[in-house]
Amino acid sequence: MKSAVSWIGKSVRFVGEVVYECKRVVWPTRSDVFVTSIMVFVLSAIFSVFFFVIDQVLGSVVGWVLGMGANV
């Protein structure tokens, strides 16, 4: 029975510590969230285009190399 009481006491203390830490968090402002979201979308678009171009170039090179072997 003592372990059950100990477990409950530890759980209550843990929840209290979580609430305390959540109050100490510095939450981002609406402006911070907006700017960060825009940066994520823009960088995702840039990297998507970059990887698309690299994929097309490498695909063409591999196709060219494999095509050379078929003509020999």
Long-range contacts (C-beta under 8 A, 24 or more apart in sequence): none
